[in-house]
């Protein structure tokens, strides 16, 4: 079960992406996500898949681990495609009974699903190749200038990392609770969709109880290690940009400028 969901889970390694500074990876993810949202041509999005394949190769992460990290949104991607296919008006592409698919709906469905897949892929590669401590330090370094504006930079960075780390934890707890109830005769895979949803509601209470218990254990662990809000702490590893970090940031910034210029018809 540990390998069944990789999203939010760090995979140790020494690949190119592992060696990049966490601030570089956070900046790169922001630039790539912004670029993805600005692209509206389906052909360009398909070409963007080559960059995704290259990033997977540079991450050193197995294809299985990567696919496990994105399967969490597979249902949402399928729903997005179907919703655009069926409910977007436009030039009729084909008709089957009362179901009608327009050319505009087909293009929008594929475009939005590709965008969603790429956004999740970029986020997953960051969490797969960055340890929680490094990710926290990177977010804290990025948020630090906002402390002058009164924003709680330390708390924001910690909150974001804990939220990412809790995704696989809650998934594991859900799987354990489901198997425990199935061993007692519960059936989650029988009946129509409404019946199955009704069966799944039986999992909600124990999952919530488990989540609160995990949160309480985390709070006690942090308190036992003398964590205090707003108090500066030392770091065992000092972050430092390498030439590769500067190169990656310059290249991605150039790509973003080109895409923005194309959208604004410069």
C-alpha positions in Angstrom: 0.0 0.0 0.0 2.9 2.3 0.6 3.7 2.4 -3.1 0.0 2.6 -4.3 -0.1 6.4 -3.9 3.0 8.4 -4.6 1.5 11.9 -4.6 2.9 13.9 -1.7 5.5 11.2 -1.0 9.3 11.8 -1.4 11.3 9.2 -3.3 15.0 9.5 -2.3 17.5 9.7 -5.2 20.4 11.5 -6.8 18.9 12.5 -10.1 19.1 15.9 -11.8 15.8 17.1 -10.3 16.8 15.8 -6.9 19.9 17.9 -7.0 18.2 21.1 -8.0 17.6 23.7 -5.2 14.1 23.4 -3.8 13.5 27.1 -4.5 14.3 26.4 -8.2 11.8 23.6 -8.3 9.1 25.7 -6.7 9.8 28.5 -9.1 9.8 26.1 -12.0 6.5 24.6 -11.0 4.9 28.0 -10.8 6.2 29.0 -14.2 5.2 25.8 -15.8 1.7 25.8 -14.4 1.3 29.4 -15.5 2.5 28.5 -19.0 0.1 25.5 -19.1 -2.8 27.7 -18.2 -2.0 30.2 -20.9 -1.7 27.6 -23.7 -5.0 27.1 -25.5 -3.9 25.2 -28.6 -4.4 21.4 -28.3 -1.4 20.7 -30.6 1.0 22.8 -28.3 -0.3 20.9 -25.3 0.4 17.6 -26.9 3.9 18.8 -27.6 4.2 19.8 -24.0 4.0 16.1 -23.3 7.5 15.7 -24.6 8.7 18.1 -21.8 6.8 16.0 -19.3 8.5 12.8 -20.5 11.9 14.6 -20.3 11.1 15.7 -16.7 10.2 12.2 -15.7 13.5 10.9 -17.1 15.5 13.6 -15.3 13.7 12.9 -12.0 15.0 9.3 -11.9 11.6 8.2 -10.6 10.1 5.0 -11.9 7.2 5.3 -14.3 5.0 3.3 -11.9 5.7 5.8 -9.1 4.8 8.7 -11.4 1.6 7.1 -12.6 0.6 6.3 -9.0 1.1 10.0 -8.2 -1.3 11.1 -10.9 -4.0 8.4 -10.7 -5.7 10.3 -7.9 -7.1 12.8 -10.4 -7.9 10.2 -13.1 -11.6 10.3 -12.3 -11.6 14.1 -12.4 -9.9 14.1 -15.8 -12.5 11.6 -17.2 -15.3 13.7 -15.8 -13.8 16.8 -17.4 -13.7 15.2 -20.8 -17.2 13.8 -20.6 -18.7 17.1 -19.3 -17.1 19.1 -22.1 -18.1 16.5 -24.8 -21.7 16.5 -23.8 -22.5 20.0 -22.6 -20.5 22.4 -24.8 -22.6 23.7 -27.7 -21.1 24.2 -31.2 -20.7 22.5 -34.5 -22.0 18.9 -34.4 -19.2 16.4 -34.6 -21.1 13.1 -34.2 -24.4 12.0 -32.7 -25.3 8.7 -30.9 -28.9 8.5 -29.9 -29.6 11.5 -27.7 -25.9 12.1 -27.1 -24.4 14.9 -29.2 -20.7 15.9 -29.2 -19.7 19.2 -30.7 -16.3 19.9 -32.3 -15.8 22.7 -29.7 -16.7 20.4 -26.9 -14.2 17.8 -28.1 -11.4 20.3 -28.4 -12.2 21.9 -25.0 -12.5 18.5 -23.3 -9.1 17.3 -24.6 -7.5 20.7 -23.8 -8.7 21.0 -20.3 -7.9 17.3 -19.4 -4.4 17.7 -20.8 -3.9 20.9 -18.7 -5.1 19.2 -15.6 -2.9 16.2 -16.2 0.2 18.4 -16.8 -0.5 20.5 -13.7 -0.7 17.4 -11.5 2.4 15.9 -13.2 4.5 19.0 -12.4 3.3 19.2 -8.8 3.9 15.4 -8.3 7.5 15.6 -9.7 8.3 18.4 -7.2 7.0 16.3 -4.2 8.6 13.1 -5.5 12.1 14.7 -5.8 12.1 17.1 -2.8 12.2 16.0 0.8 9.7 17.5 3.2 12.4 19.4 5.0 13.9 20.8 1.8 10.4 21.7 0.5 9.7 23.5 3.8 12.9 25.5 3.6 12.3 26.4 0.0 8.8 27.6 0.7 10.0 29.5 3.7 12.7 31.2 1.7 10.1 32.3 -0.9 7.6 33.5 1.7 10.2 35.3 3.8 9.9 38.7 2.0 6.2 38.7 2.9 7.0 38.6 6.6 7.6 42.4 6.4 4.0 42.7 5.3 2.9 40.9 8.5 2.2 37.5 6.8 3.0 34.4 8.8 5.6 33.0 6.4 6.8 30.2 8.6 3.2 28.9 9.3 2.2 29.1 5.6 5.2 27.1 4.5 4.7 24.5 7.3 0.9 24.3 6.5 1.5 23.6 2.8 4.0 20.9 3.4 1.9 19.1 6.0 -1.1 19.3 3.7 0.9 17.6 0.9 2.3 15.0 3.3 -1.2 14.1 4.7 -2.6 13.1 1.3 -0.8 9.6 1.2 -1.3 9.2 5.0 -5.1 9.7 4.7 -5.1 7.4 1.6 -3.4 4.6 3.6 -5.8 5.0 6.5 -8.8 4.8 4.1 -7.5 1.6 2.6 -6.9 0.0 6.0 -10.4 1.0 7.2 -12.0 -0.3 4.0 -10.2 -3.6 4.3 -11.1 -3.9 7.9 -14.8 -3.3 7.2 -14.8 -5.7 4.2 -13.4 -8.4 6.5 -16.5 -7.9 8.7 -18.8 -8.4 5.7 -19.1 -4.9 4.3 -19.5 -4.7 0.5 -18.3 -1.6 -1.3 -18.2 -3.0 -4.9 -21.8 -4.2 -5.3 -24.9 -2.4 -6.4 -25.4 0.6 -8.6 -23.6 3.9 -8.2 -26.0 5.3 -5.7 -25.7 2.2 -3.5 -22.0 2.3 -3.7 -21.9 6.0 -2.6 -24.1 5.0 0.3 -21.7 2.3 1.3 -18.8 4.7 1.1 -20.4 7.0 3.6 -19.8 4.4 6.2 -16.1 5.1 5.9 -16.3 8.8 6.5 -16.6 8.8 10.3 -13.6 6.5 11.0 -11.6 8.4 8.4 -12.3 11.7 10.1 -11.5 10.2 13.5 -8.2 8.8 12.1 -7.3 12.2 10.6 -7.9 14.0 13.8 -5.8 11.4 15.7 -3.0 11.7 13.2 -3.1 15.5 13.5 -3.0 15.2 17.3 0.0 12.9 17.1 1.8 15.3 14.8 1.2 18.2 17.1 2.6 16.3 20.1 5.6 15.2 18.1 6.3 18.9 17.1 5.8 20.1 20.6 8.2 17.4 22.0 10.8 18.7 19.6 10.4 22.2 21.0 8.7 23.7 17.9 7.4 27.2 18.6 5.6 29.5 16.2 7.6 32.5 15.1 10.9 31.5 16.7 13.9 31.4 14.3 15.6 28.0 13.9 18.9 26.9 12.5 19.3 24.6 9.4 21.6 21.7 9.0 21.9 22.3 5.3 22.4 25.8 3.8 20.6 26.2 0.4 22.8 27.5 -2.4 22.0 27.9 -6.1 24.1 26.0 -8.6 24.8 27.0 -12.2 22.1 24.5 -13.3 19.6 26.3 -11.1 20.2 29.6 -12.8 20.1 27.9 -16.2 16.7 26.3 -15.5 15.2 29.5 -14.1 16.4 31.5 -17.1 15.2 29.0 -19.7 11.7 28.7 -18.1 11.4 32.4 -17.7 12.2 32.8 -21.4 9.5 30.2 -22.2 6.9 32.1 -20.1 7.8 35.4 -21.8 7.4 33.8 -25.2 4.0 32.3 -24.3 2.8 35.6 -22.8 4.0 37.5 -25.8 2.1 35.1 -28.1 -1.1 35.4 -26.1 -0.9 39.2 -26.2 0.1 39.4 -29.9 3.3 41.3 -29.2 
